[in-house]
């Protein structure tokens, strides 16, 4: 029987994870793979997390409040005060990762057939969650030549219809590594105010901004405070992806109260993970400085090595830990499969995410890959050396 829902058949498989069977087969055949295809940092998770969980001494592992445990909510409120953003306890919801935060937000603000504008390329799950909610994804095309920064105001406004409910952004960007300038943030804020739109701002990479650039949050703009919905997570900030703890923050108390109804439907987030996440916010400030320094070093190594490979084109990313690179191949997904099935260099190969999955514009990104620079210095260098040799030997090279 195959009488499935339109919402599930409209949702694409994850372009990040769909090639996993090829990787598993390669490993079974004895190949070592340098995984640059997924944003799983190798930075050690602060010990606070496990220590807090180990100290849990209740006799019953009970349900917690659907909103989240008070100590985690207060920890997040304290964290945002550092950025001069002031939230109250009824303006924060704890979620099962940033992914649930995004899905619940979309379900709360848009009806079936409504539209959400997203700068393209974008984190692939945005379109997936829109499909689940029956929302049309409207791509706002950005170009590699401009570092994936926003086009002019009129290019954005022409996409707005009476069905448009929100503009959804990642800042700093996944998969592009772009960081919005203050002017770009203000531009989107002005458009949202003029057209009465929500701004859904996924800011999980806030700490990862390079070159001395300043990060500006949409949550810091008083004139649109009731229209801004911040999506957050401990995954990248604290290298705690498996904790699956995220958050929704908004000064729009009525919206938070509505989303809370969905949170009540899934009862609560895991108790122990919330306890561990609350402790993460107690790590000293120098933790972020050290991690930022490490990622900037990795970015510099990756970009330098990519520049040495003939035919590879990319911009130096400004934030997060990703870069979109154009390769001298006809189809990047086919190239990645070839890397896993038919190629190795001394028993080793490398894996990327095909960038086409980060676009919905037809044929866009076919010859591009997203590279996550989440491995240590030596592994990054080895991975790029493997890529250089592989591109020379690839039979379908442009």
Secondary structure by P-SEA (a helix, b strand, c coil): ccccccccccccccccccaaaaaaaaaaabbbbbccccccccccccaaaaaaaaaccccccccccccccaaaaaaaaaaaaaaccccccccbbbcccaaaaaaaaaaacccccbbbbbccccccaaaaaaaaacbbbbbbccccccccccccaaaaaaaccccccbbbbbcccccccccccaaaaaaaaaaaaaabbbbbcccccccccccbbbbbbccccccccccbbbbcccccccccccccccbbbbcaaaaaaaaaaaaaaaccccaaaaaaaaaaaaccaaaaaaaaaaaaaaaaaaaaaaaacccccccccccccbbbbbcccccaaaaaaaaacccccccccccccccccccccccccccbbbbcccccaaaaaaaaaaaaaaaaaccccc
